[in-house]
Structures are given as structure tokens and as C-alpha cells.
Amino acid sequence: MEAFVIHNGKRRKSRGFSCKEIVEAGLSCEDTCALNVRWDALRRSSYKENVEALKKAKTGMPAKAKPASKPAAPKAAKAQ
């Protein structure tokens, strides 16, 4: 997955997505790592194309597995 920027009126590849784009797409740090998304700390711009690409990648991502809950311990019967 590649991010794009506009430089001197031309569209070119960038090093990665800006923090603003990642947040607008609703991704967390864990999600970006799972998707192998590159992040460019120097970029301040945000482009709709990049946000839409991140949203599409997010929909194709498998759902997070919830940790299995431990079964309750059986209660011991009181002996009389």
C-alpha cells in the first residue's frame, strides 16, 4: 500500500501516511502494524485519496479476536 503526495503540481509516492490520515481513517497503532502501513512523521498534509485507501485496507482486515474467557471454577458443596 502506497501513500501519495502532490509536490510541484505533480502526484508522487511518499514515504508513508501522515498521522492525520491514519487517525481520520480510524486506525490504531496496532492496526497500522498489522497492515504493515508505513508512517511518515515529517508529513503534516492529509489527502482524501490516502484516507480512502486506508479505510479500504481496514475493511479487508480480519476482525480482532477477543480473548477467551476462563470458565468459572466449580463451587464446592458444603459437607454437613
C-alpha positions in Angstrom: 0.0 0.0 0.0 1.4 3.4 -1.0 0.7 6.9 0.1 0.8 9.8 -2.4 1.5 13.5 -2.1 1.3 16.4 -4.5 4.7 18.1 -5.0 5.2 20.9 -7.5 1.8 20.1 -9.0 2.6 16.5 -9.7 1.5 13.4 -7.8 4.3 11.3 -6.5 4.8 8.5 -3.9 5.6 9.5 -0.4 7.5 7.7 2.4 4.3 6.8 4.2 1.0 8.0 5.5 0.7 11.0 7.8 -0.6 10.7 11.3 -3.6 12.8 10.4 -4.5 10.4 7.6 -4.2 7.4 9.9 -6.4 9.0 12.6 -9.0 10.1 10.0 -9.3 6.5 8.7 -9.9 5.3 12.3 -6.9 3.1 12.6 -4.9 2.5 15.8 -1.2 1.8 16.2 -1.9 -1.9 16.4 -3.9 -1.8 13.2 -1.2 0.0 11.3 1.4 -2.6 12.4 -1.0 -5.4 11.4 -1.4 -3.9 7.9 2.3 -3.1 7.5 1.4 0.6 6.9 4.4 3.0 6.8 4.1 6.1 8.8 5.9 9.4 7.9 6.4 11.5 11.0 7.5 14.5 8.9 4.4 14.8 6.8 1.7 17.2 8.0 -0.6 17.1 5.0 -3.7 14.9 4.6 -5.2 13.7 1.3 -8.6 12.2 0.8 -7.2 9.5 -1.6 -4.9 8.3 1.1 -7.6 8.2 3.8 -9.9 6.2 1.5 -7.0 3.7 0.7 -6.5 3.2 4.5 -10.3 2.7 5.0 -10.4 0.1 2.2 -7.4 -1.7 3.8 -9.1 -1.6 7.2 -12.3 -3.3 5.8 -10.2 -6.1 4.4 -8.5 -6.6 7.8 -9.6 -9.7 9.9 -11.6 -8.9 13.0 -9.8 -8.7 16.2 -10.1 -11.9 18.2 -11.4 -11.4 21.7 -9.5 -13.3 24.4 -11.4 -16.4 25.6 -12.9 -16.0 29.0 -11.9 -18.5 31.6 -14.7 -20.8 32.8 -15.9 -20.2 36.3 -14.5 -22.5 39.0 -17.0 -25.1 40.2 -18.4 -24.3 43.6 -17.6 -26.8 46.3 -20.6 -28.2 48.1 -20.6 -27.8 51.8 -20.3 -31.0 53.8 -22.6 -31.2 56.8 
